[in-house]
Structures are given as C-alpha cells and as structure tokens.
Amino acid sequence: MRVVLVEDEPLHQKLFAAWIERAGHQAIAVLDPRQAELVMLQHPPDIAIIDLHLPHIDGLKLIALWRRRRELSAVPIIAVTVLTDDYDERSCLLAGADMYVTKPFSRAELLAHMQQAANRTRNNRQGRDRPGTDRNSCGSTRVLFSVRTACFCSSLQIRVPTYCRLIDQGEESVFFG
C-alpha cells in the first residue's frame, strides 16, 4: 500500500513513516503541506495521512481541497491531531476526512485505521457497500439511517461522498461525515 504522510513535525513524521514501512507499506513523507497535492498527483496513494495543524495551510482546508479534485477525491484520508474536542472531529469529518485519530496513538492503532480505510476502498471498488447504503449514478452513496431516542424516531436521507463512516451504537445507527 502506498501512503502519503503529511506531517510537519519531523520526529512524528519519521516515527509514523517507520511504522508504515515496517508493516510492509510504502511511506511517502511530506513536511510542507504546500507540496502535498503535487506529491499525491505524481505518486497516487492508496491512503493519505494528514496532520491537521500544519504551517502555511490548515489541514481541514487541505482535506477539503483534495475532496474537490477529481483525481484525489477517492483517496481515503486519515486525519491525525492532538485535538480531542467533538467539534474538531465533526469539522474534520465534514471537511472530507474518512477517519479522525487523536495523538498519541500506537503503531497498532494507526495500522488498524489504515487497514480499515483500505478495506472500505476495496469494497467500494468491488461495488460492495455497507448495509444501508446504495450507489447512485454519480458515484456518491446514499445513506439511510435512523436516530432513536426516548422522545422521537426520525428517518433522514442524506447524500454524502463515496466514503462514509457508519458506527452502530446499540439500537442506534449514527452517521458521521
């Protein structure tokens, strides 16, 4: 698997790249986020891992820019950050990240997120989406979900990008992203 790693902290970049390469994957590390898009176009990755706090351009803006580019829109993005606030996670997922991982995290956690992103991509390419989703003609996914509380039950239909994050919590199906 080819992984583009956009991390401006050299120590973190070396550590994450070593973890990725030790697992048998190719890590293409980028310190300057202004060069990340060019690197991704020259070496199309299977996954992109991006720190949210970057110099010169905000990680959320970078993710949103990549999602608008046809050549990059299908690349799974794992956002990494020290921020742990729910608002930050929602903002990140709404910008287009597929996963949100807070630092510090372990090698095993990073590799598990990479494997999950790769499996989603492979399943989407093979036309196998998660239960409760279906494809429309423009390649986006329609996700049907319900939110149940003690007070009400409502069903919503939302058009979302091809990659979605669906988490089951007991009787509730909650959609993020």
Long-range contacts (C-beta under 8 A, 24 or more apart in sequence): 1-25, 1-26, 1-46, 1-47, 1-114, 1-118, 2-26, 2-28, 2-43, 2-44, 2-45, 2-46, 2-47, 3-27, 3-28, 3-45, 3-46, 3-47, 3-48, 3-49, 3-114, 4-28, 4-30, 4-36, 4-39, 4-40, 4-43, 4-45, 4-47, 4-48, 4-49, 5-29, 5-30, 5-48, 5-49, 6-30, 6-33, 6-36, 6-48, 6-49, 6-50, 6-51, 6-54, 6-59, 6-62, 7-31, 7-49, 7-50, 7-51, 7-80, 8-32, 8-33, 8-51, 8-53, 8-54, 8-55, 9-51, 12-51, 12-103, 16-49, 16-110, 19-107, 19-110, 19-111, 20-110, 20-111, 20-114, 22-107, 23-111, 23-114, 25-114, 32-56, 33-57, 33-59, 33-62, 36-62, 37-62, 37-65, 37-66, 37-69, 37-72, 40-66, 40-72, 40-75, 41-71, 41-72, 44-71, 44-75, 45-75, 46-75, 46-76, 46-118, 46-121, 47-75, 47-76, 47-77, 47-78, 47-114, 47-117, 47-118, 47-121, 48-75, 48-76, 48-77, 48-78, 49-77, 49-78, 49-80, 49-110, 49-114, 50-77, 50-78, 50-79, 50-80, 50-97, 51-79, 51-80, 51-81, 52-79, 52-80, 52-81, 52-83, 52-88, 52-92, 53-81, 53-82, 59-92, 60-91, 60-92, 60-95, 61-95, 63-92, 63-95, 63-96, 63-97, 64-95, 64-96, 66-96, 67-95, 67-96, 67-161, 73-161, 73-162, 74-121, 74-162, 74-163, 76-117, 76-118, 76-120, 76-121, 76-163, 78-110, 78-113, 78-114, 78-117, 80-105, 89-176, 90-176, 93-165, 93-176, 93-177, 94-177, 96-161, 96-177, 97-177, 98-163, 98-165, 98-177, 99-165, 120-163, 121-163, 124-162, 124-163, 130-164, 130-166, 132-166, 132-173, 133-164, 133-166, 143-175, 145-173, 145-174, 145-175, 146-172, 146-173, 147-172, 147-173, 147-174, 148-172
